[in-house]
């Protein structure tokens, strides 16, 4: 049994899967409070659902890509058997996590998208540094960047941890409406960083305030 905030079918807005149709399973609860969190309604809102109910709902969309998100999906232990069931149903499983909870139990066939918190989020100190050593070659690492200080922090982590060699992709995402993507792109180009600049595609399609997309 899990507490689910919402399940919806949309276009994947981030990661190397951006642009693909995807079913999102948003789990309730998060133990971080990032300054620019775009889903604070997931802190408490939600209803209990069995794994059977969730799998039926997800597979009903006829989509082969599903993402566990939140909130923080790794807070609920039943997320692991849920992932197993979705994998058994033939779906590709993504797990977006804040990076402060161990990713050790995430199955080898699932893709972790680990969001490393920068100082501007107010939660950088919560990151579990051991997770860098738990990354698999198909996992992805994301940094949400608000300003130059965040960029320099992310750049230094990428270099220190040699992330391009540990993960399939390193993603730099500007805080929507706060940092100009052009500015972030120029910083990346200037430092010749081996990272991807990504935009939150869904916010450009439907707007930043729309839920369920």
DAWO-V347105 format. One record per residue. RES is the residue in one letter. SS is DSSP state (H for helix, E for strand, - for the rest). OMEGA is omega in whole degrees, 0 to 359 (NA if undefined). D_LAST is the distance of its C-alpha to the last C-alpha in Angstrom with 2 decimals. Layout:
res,ss,omega,d_last
RES,SS,OMEGA,D_LAST
RES,SS,OMEGA,D_LAST
This chain:
res,ss,omega,d_last
X,-,178,24.25
X,E,173,21.16
X,E,186,19.35
X,E,178,15.68
X,E,180,13.23
X,E,172,10.43
X,E,183,9.79
X,E,181,6.94
X,E,184,7.10
X,E,173,5.25
X,E,178,7.36
X,-,186,8.86
X,-,186,9.04
X,-,179,12.28
X,-,179,15.53
X,-,177,17.79
X,-,182,15.26
X,-,180,13.10
X,-,181,12.33
X,-,170,12.70
X,E,185,10.74
X,E,171,9.98
X,E,180,9.67
X,E,173,8.76
X,E,182,11.43
X,E,180,11.25
X,E,180,14.91
X,-,172,16.53
X,-,174,18.99
X,-,179,19.66
X,-,171,23.12
X,-,178,22.19
X,-,180,21.52
X,-,185,20.43
X,-,184,21.12
X,-,179,17.77
X,-,181,15.55
X,-,177,12.02
X,-,180,11.54
X,H,177,15.05
X,H,179,14.13
X,H,178,14.11
X,H,187,17.75
X,-,184,19.11
X,-,176,16.87
X,-,177,16.79
X,E,180,18.97
X,E,176,21.28
X,E,176,20.56
X,-,178,22.96
X,H,178,22.28
X,H,180,23.24
X,H,182,20.69
X,H,181,17.82
X,H,178,19.17
X,H,180,19.61
X,H,183,16.07
X,H,183,14.71
X,H,178,17.44
X,-,179,16.99
X,-,180,14.15
X,-,183,16.80
X,-,186,14.88
X,-,180,17.04
X,E,180,14.74
X,E,178,13.42
X,E,169,12.67
X,E,182,14.17
X,E,183,12.73
X,-,14,13.38
X,-,175,15.35
X,-,187,17.86
X,H,183,17.82
X,H,176,21.48
X,H,183,22.75
X,-,187,22.77
X,-,181,25.49
X,-,175,24.28
X,H,182,21.32
X,H,174,24.02
X,H,175,25.19
X,H,178,21.64
X,H,179,21.16
X,H,181,24.55
X,H,180,23.71
X,H,176,20.58
X,H,179,22.76
X,H,179,25.52
X,-,176,23.29
X,-,182,23.05
X,-,170,19.55
X,E,188,19.02
X,E,173,17.95
X,E,178,16.45
X,E,177,17.00
X,E,185,15.69
X,E,182,18.41
X,-,176,19.92
X,-,180,23.23
X,-,176,25.35
X,-,182,25.53
X,-,177,27.54
X,-,186,25.80
X,-,184,29.10
X,-,180,28.10
X,-,183,25.02
X,-,185,26.33
X,-,182,27.64
X,-,178,25.51
X,-,178,22.16
X,E,175,20.77
X,E,168,20.50
X,E,187,18.41
X,E,182,20.46
X,E,179,19.49
X,E,186,22.94
X,-,176,23.07
X,-,183,25.04
X,H,182,27.48
X,H,179,25.42
X,H,185,22.92
X,-,185,25.89
X,-,183,25.46
X,H,184,27.10
X,H,184,30.05
X,H,185,28.10
X,-,176,27.40
X,-,185,29.29
X,H,179,31.25
X,H,180,32.35
X,H,177,28.90
X,H,179,29.85
X,H,180,32.56
X,H,181,30.32
X,-,173,28.07
X,-,186,28.46
X,-,181,28.71
X,-,180,25.33
X,-,180,23.40
X,E,181,21.60
X,E,184,22.04
X,E,173,19.85
X,E,175,21.19
X,E,194,19.28
X,E,183,21.98
X,-,186,22.82
X,-,183,26.36
X,H,180,29.42
X,H,177,30.36
X,H,181,27.07
X,H,182,27.53
X,H,176,31.08
X,H,181,30.17
X,H,179,27.60
X,H,182,30.15
X,H,178,32.84
X,H,179,30.87
X,H,182,30.02
X,H,183,33.73
X,H,183,35.20
X,-,180,33.20
X,-,187,33.42
X,H,179,29.73
X,H,178,29.74
X,H,184,32.30
X,H,187,30.51
X,-,181,26.95
X,-,181,25.45
X,E,171,23.63
X,E,189,23.67
X,E,175,20.70
X,E,184,21.19
X,E,177,18.21
X,E,174,19.09
X,-,186,17.77
X,-,178,15.56
X,-,182,17.91
X,-,178,20.79
X,-,179,22.12
X,-,179,22.60
X,H,178,21.43
X,H,180,24.82
X,H,179,26.69
X,H,180,25.05
X,H,180,25.74
X,H,176,29.33
X,H,181,29.86
X,H,179,28.73
X,H,181,30.95
X,H,180,33.80
X,H,180,33.87
X,-,180,33.24
X,-,178,30.78
X,-,182,29.61
X,-,175,25.91
X,E,169,22.76
X,E,180,21.21
X,E,175,17.44
X,-,176,14.90
X,-,189,11.30
X,H,183,10.31
X,H,180,6.67
X,H,177,8.55
X,H,180,11.08
X,H,187,9.25
X,H,184,7.40
X,-,188,9.42
X,-,186,9.78
X,-,186,9.85
X,-,178,6.80
X,-,175,5.61
X,-,178,3.81
X,-,NA,0.00
